Amino acid sequence: MNKKLFAVSVLVAGMGMSSMAMASPVCEAQKAAAPDLVGARDSDTAIEEVYSAIDENASSEASATVLKESVAQIYADENMGLDAASELILSNCESKLGA
């Protein structure tokens, strides 16, 4: 696994809370992963490798699913920059896990 995916893996490991009261820290943690996720896309890291790192390290299936949905959108839009990716991740997370 490359260094960028390792950073994502470490970050995702702390995102296990899925209750509504804890969603905000989860969403902020997911948003903080945006630079690594955009970097992984831009360095041609296979999306399956990113998904695998998320699955292996997330302690909540719900937070992993939401982050993988955001990753799919980031990979689909090769022109999406860091700011747009950060906002997308935060918006997806808050709408699906609560603010």
Phi and psi in degrees as a GROMACS rama.xvg file:
@    title "Ramachandran Plot"
@    xaxis  label "Phi"
@    yaxis  label "Psi"
@TYPE xy
-79.2978  170.965  ASN-2
-61.8092  -36.8605  LYS-3
-64.5319  -43.362  LYS-4
-68.1837  -33.4172  LEU-5
-62.1047  -42.222  PHE-6
-62.3133  -41.8452  ALA-7
-62.9544  -42.7543  VAL-8
-60.5041  -44.6535  SER-9
-64.3241  -42.0304  VAL-10
-64.662  -45.7775  LEU-11
-65.616  -28.1172  VAL-12
-58.8144  -27.4121  ALA-13
-92.3783  9.61308  GLY-14
-104.008  35.9538  MET-15
-81.4447  -14.23  GLY-16
-73.0976  127.652  MET-17
-119.855  2.80153  SER-18
-74.1595  156.261  SER-19
-60.5712  -36.557  MET-20
-65.466  -26.3934  ALA-21
-102.766  2.34896  MET-22
-63.3765  -36.6617  ALA-23
-59.8201  -47.4638  SER-24
-62.4313  -35.5545  PRO-25
-63.1586  -46.0741  VAL-26
-65.0788  -39.2844  CYS-27
-65.8335  -37.8023  GLU-28
-65.9343  -41.4288  ALA-29
-64.038  -42.5644  GLN-30
-61.0166  -37.4195  LYS-31
-65.6818  -19.4776  ALA-32
-79.8227  -9.22057  ALA-33
-52.6787  -46.3773  ALA-34
-58.8347  -40.2397  PRO-35
-67.6967  -38.6848  ASP-36
-70.0099  -43.6461  LEU-37
-64.7417  -40.8472  VAL-38
-62.4599  -40.1189  GLY-39
-63.7027  -43.2226  ALA-40
-61.3779  -47.2013  ARG-41
-69.5576  -21.2834  ASP-42
-97.53  13.3881  SER-43
63.1599  30.94  ASP-44
-70.4017  131.777  THR-45
-60.886  137.001  ALA-46
-60.2932  -33.1905  ILE-47
-63.2629  -33.6376  GLU-48
-67.4565  -39.7016  GLU-49
-65.7264  -46.8934  VAL-50
-56.9994  -42.8971  TYR-51
-62.0318  -43.5704  SER-52
-62.9573  -39.7097  ALA-53
-64.6141  -49.273  ILE-54
-60.1032  -41.7066  ASP-55
-68.0673  -26.6707  GLU-56
-115.475  -12.109  ASN-57
-79.1849  136.09  ALA-58
-93.9904  0.147311  SER-59
-131.529  126.521  SER-60
-63.7351  -36.6999  GLU-61
-63.1838  -47.4513  ALA-62
-68.0392  -35.8282  SER-63
-64.5445  -42.4941  ALA-64
-62.2787  -45.1785  THR-65
-63.6645  -43.244  VAL-66
-66.4026  -38.5164  LEU-67
-65.1761  -34.83  LYS-68
-62.4488  -41.5972  GLU-69
-65.7926  -41.3591  SER-70
-59.3348  -42.2494  VAL-71
-59.3298  -41.5493  ALA-72
-68.4695  -38.9131  GLN-73
-64.5153  -43.7758  ILE-74
-68.1723  -32.0733  TYR-75
-69.7565  -28.1617  ALA-76
-112.389  91.4575  ASP-77
-64.0911  -16.3213  GLU-78
-94.1279  -2.74099  ASN-79
-67.9236  123.869  MET-80
-86.3969  179.413  GLY-81
-62.2769  -44.8398  LEU-82
-62.9636  -44.7433  ASP-83
-65.3645  -39.3451  ALA-84
-64.9619  -41.5955  ALA-85
-61.2163  -44.7058  SER-86
-66.993  -39.518  GLU-87
-60.8397  -48.0577  LEU-88
-60.0043  -47.7682  ILE-89
-62.8219  -44.5306  LEU-90
-63.2505  -47.1041  SER-91
-60.1601  -45.1059  ASN-92
-63.0648  -49.5156  CYS-93
-64.2605  -36.0446  GLU-94
-73.1873  -27.2248  SER-95
-100.679  -28.8332  LYS-96
-109.899  -10.0115  LEU-97
95.1737  155.668  GLY-98
